[in-house]
Amino acid sequence: MKKETNTKIYSPILQEAIDSITPQEKAAFDLNFSISEKIYQILQEKGMTKRDLAKLTGKKESEVSRWFSFGHNFTCKTIALIQLALGVPIVQVAQ
């Protein structure tokens, strides 16, 4: 399924890439971006750094940095680990 966009890009290659993004891919990207934004917001509120989060989760700093990179795909296991480490819910599912 090809997604049509109204975005005007002057590079035909880039425009083709943008046009090929499906609604499902965009929704997944938006969700992952929202999760990383929420984690970053929690870190700021707690006065913590990515390095602090790495220590709390037992992960390498490079892995934690990838969590905040373009297009990272969070797993439920990773989200649970981060929630436990920070003591704050990141994702809440309505019951």
N, C-alpha and C positions, 0 to 999 in steps of 0.2 A: 504494500500500500504506500503510495507516494504522497507526501504532504506538499500542498501548494502553499507558497508564502508570498506576501506582498513586499517583502524586503527587497530593496533594489541594491544589488551588488554588481560592481563593475568588472569582476573577474568571472568569466563563464564557468571556470572550474569550481570556484568557491560557491557560485550560485547553484550549480548542479549538486554539490555536496549538501548545501542547506535544503534544497528542495527534496532531497532523498531522505531526510529525517522523518521518520514516521511519528504519528501522535504518541504511540507507545514509548518510543525512544525519548521523545521530549518529556513525557510525563515521568519516566524513570530518572532522567537527568535532573529535572526540577525537584523531585523528591530527594535524591541524593544531595543536591546542592543545599536544600533546606535543612537536611540533617547536619551537614558540615557547618552551616551557618549557626545552627542551634548550639552545637558543641563549642564553636568559637565564642559565641555570646556567653555561654556558661563559664568558659575559661576567663573571659574578661571580667565578668561579675565576681569571680572568686580570686581575681588577681593572679591567675596562673598562666603559665606558658605551655607551649607544645612539649617542651622538655619535661615539665612537671607531669603532664599527662602521660608521656612515655614512661616515666618512672612509676607512676601509679598503676599503669596497665602491664608493666613488664615487657613493653615493646621497644624496639629500637626507634630512635628519633626519626630516622629516615622513613620508617613505616608510618609513624604518626603524621609526618609531613605529607605523605601520600594521601592520607585521609582528607586533607584539605586541598588536594589538587583537583584539577579539572577532570570531571567525569569519574571520580572514584565511586565504586559500587559497594556500598556498605552491606554486610551480611547481618542477619539477626544476632549471630554470635558476637560480632564485633560491637554492635550497638549495646548489647547486654553488658559486655565487658566495660565499655565506656560509662554506661549508666551506673554500674556498681562502683567503679573507680571514683566517679564524681559525686555519687550519692544524690543524683538528680535525674529524674526521668527525661529522656530525650524524645522518645516516641511513645505516644499514648494511644491505645486503641480503645474506642468506645465499647463499653460492655452492654 
